[in-house]
Every structure is written in C-alpha cells, then in structure tokens.
Amino acid sequence: MSIHFLDVGAAYKELQKEIEEAVIFSLQSGQYILGQEVEHFENDFSAYCEARYAVGVGNGLDALRLALLAMKVGPGDEVIVPSNTYIATWLAVSQCGATPIPVEPIEETFNINPNLIESAITSRTKVILPVHLYGQPAELDAILSIARKYNLFVLEDAAQAHGAIYKGKRIGGHGDAVAWSFYPGKNLGAFGDAGAVTTNNYEIADRIRVLRNYGSRIKYINEIQGFNSRLDPIQAAVLRVKLKYLDEWNFRRAEIAGRYHAVLRNSYLLQPVVSTWTQPVWHLYVIRTCQREALRCHLTQAGINTLIHYPIPPHLQKAYTELGYQRGDFPLAEAMADEVCSLPIGPHMSPDDQEQIIAALLDFQS
Ligand SMILES: *Cc1c(COP(=O)(O)O)cnc(C)c1O
C-alpha cells in the first residue's frame, strides 16, 4: 500500500453527482466555445478573488503570456522573475520576446526577495512578476511600492495560490493582473487544461478577451494578431462546482500542514516558514534538507511518494542556454533545487496516510 503524492481523482469521487450534472448541463446547452458557462465561472471567480474582472483562458502559461502582452511587453523589454520557480513563469516572458531577469528568493519563505528587486531594474524593465510559490503570498506591499516608484506593472503568478490571503485580502486583485492555472493538480483544478487572469484594470481585461479569441471581438473582424486560448465551457462548469469547495479543501490542507509543522518543529529538516501577514493555501508542503536523498529513500521504503519542486532552476535548463547563465549565478535557487523535498499533501489524504507519513518522519529523525 503506497501513499500517492496527490490523488487528483479523489475530488471527482467526492463531488461526482454534482460535477456530472454540471457537465451534462453544459453539453446540453449546445454552446461549446465561450458562452454562458464561461461567463458564469468568470463572475464567480472574480467575486471569490475580490477582483473586478476575470477572463478565462486555455491554461496557466497562456494566462501569464496574454497578461504580459496586454501590458504591451515585447522584444527588448525585461521582466523581473524569481530565480526559483516553475519554468512557465520564465517561458511566458520569453514567448513575448522579452527577457526574464532572475531575482533570488528569501530563504525562509522561498518567495522573491523584494530587497533585491531594485538593483535588477533597468530602463528596459516593464513588469515585476512575483510567484506565490507553494501557495504562500509573496511580499506584495514591498513589491507594489517598488513598482509604483519605477512605474512598472505587477503581474502575479498565482498558479499555486487559489484562496491564499495577503494582509486580510484574497490573492487576485492586489497587482495589475493575476495569472491563474487550473491544471488538475492545482488547489482549484479542472479535469484538463484551463486558466484565467483576474484584474481590476478594465483595459487589461479587455485586451486579454480580444487576445484569447483570435484578436477578435466580432466574428471575422480581427483587430490584432491574437491567439486561440479560450477557457473550455465544460472545464468552466467543473470549476464552478469545485470553487464552492475550495475553502474547505484549503482548510484540510492547512490541517495537514499544521501536523507536519508540529512534527518538524524541533527537527533539522527545515520546515517552511509562514509570514505572519499571510495565510498560505499549502499547494505544496516543501521542506529543505541536505540529506534529501536519504530522506526520500527512507520515505520510499515506507511507501510514501515525494516529489521535488523543482530539480533544475530555469537558468540552468538547456532551454535557457541562450541567456548564458552558469552554475553559481543564482546560488539560492541552486541550493533549493538540490535540497527541497515536497511531502504529500492534499484535501483527500486520509488520516491513516497522514499518520503513516508522520511516523516515517519521526522514524527518520531518530
Ligand atoms: C502550474 C504553474 C504554471 C503553469 O500552468 P499551466 O496551466 O500548467 O500552464 C505557471 N506557474 C506556476 C508557478 C505553476 O505552478
């Protein structure tokens, strides 16, 4: 009996009847591109995020890319990104023809260090792109005030932070735009690819609506060279159902994180540190240890699957050799890639599984 890292099918089992009804309703509507189902989800999600607008797109990478394009980012521009993130954050920037400029994280929280941002700003900088990594909000106030000082946009990558709270307000309406992924394994996941952008800026929302639909508002009238990246109405129907359970599911994740904290408090495995002004949603529970291989081996033998988020930082990926970075250029991102380990966490993890993982962690430490 082994413990999966995350059981993505469990959400379907929990809500099977409600989800199937929503999908059948969507099939019967005869509207298979955009339409009511997508609009309803956009309204529900923007209300949930306390943002004025939500625009549904094809996936999280496109949410980032279309938001950057809506901010008029293009060749010659620079965008400040974390040195430790999933590669999608960087890809969105380079796909616009712009250059990702990496900034190192704060070690305790894994999020971009605002104290290092100013020295990375040049006359070409257009956007600061923080990631709420692993579900914990980045230092938004500091980032927003730097952006105001230099007249830059802030685009947040919230692919791991559905429902997270920063200083009493949900992520979704702090920066100029916020990009979301509904990849199945995210805290709010579809049963396929899906994404969205939330914003309080009418122009940005409007541009993304045009960009996602062939650059067109009216069929066969094309204002700009757009893309085909529309949120699928069947996925929108699924997401509308699951959104109602997001807070409850995030609460269950937080309970598991609390149990891990209690076990790891006095251990030499470094537990994630939570800033007092944020409420993370524990997309991942990431610990840090220089004995990672031994730990993973021990857990595997106990039937527990762990993962590494992420084993190679973007600047050392073959995909980015063009930027000319070398090992040693971003030592914190590199150390994290070598030392982080994600423990299983998810809203459908059984109490027995939790006990088994905690027992294995205690056993490793003794
Ligand atoms: C998942 C993820 C994305 C990309 O989302 P997709 O829907 O898979 O394209 C972007 N950024 C981060 C931080 C992610 O975790």
The ligand as an SDF file (V2000), in Angstrom:
LIG
                    3D

 15 15  0  0  0  0  0  0  0  0999 V2000
    1.3080   25.2550  -12.9280 C   0  0  0  0  0  0  0  0  0  0  0  0
    2.0760   26.5130  -12.9980 C   0  0  0  0  0  0  0  0  0  0  0  0
    2.0630   27.3280  -14.1390 C   0  0  0  0  0  0  0  0  0  0  0  0
    1.5100   26.9140  -15.4730 C   0  0  0  0  0  0  0  0  0  0  0  0
    0.2200   26.4750  -15.5150 O   0  0  0  0  0  0  0  0  0  0  0  0
   -0.3130   25.5440  -16.7000 P   0  0  0  0  0  0  0  0  0  0  0  0
   -1.7790   25.5980  -16.5430 O   0  0  0  0  0  0  0  0  0  0  0  0
    0.2730   24.1950  -16.4900 O   0  0  0  0  0  0  0  0  0  0  0  0
    0.1390   26.1480  -17.9970 O   0  0  0  0  0  0  0  0  0  0  0  0
    2.6970   28.5490  -14.0750 C   0  0  0  0  0  0  0  0  0  0  0  0
    3.3470   28.9430  -12.9700 N   0  0  0  0  0  0  0  0  0  0  0  0
    3.4050   28.1800  -11.8670 C   0  0  0  0  0  0  0  0  0  0  0  0
    4.1310   28.6840  -10.6680 C   0  0  0  0  0  0  0  0  0  0  0  0
    2.7860   26.9360  -11.8450 C   0  0  0  0  0  0  0  0  0  0  0  0
    2.8610   26.1780  -10.7450 O   0  0  0  0  0  0  0  0  0  0  0  0
  1  2  1  0
  2  3  1  0
  2 14  2  0
  3  4  1  0
  3 10  2  0
  4  5  1  0
  5  6  1  0
  6  7  2  0
  6  8  1  0
  6  9  1  0
 10 11  1  0
 11 12  2  0
 12 13  1  0
 12 14  1  0
 14 15  1  0
M  END
$$$$
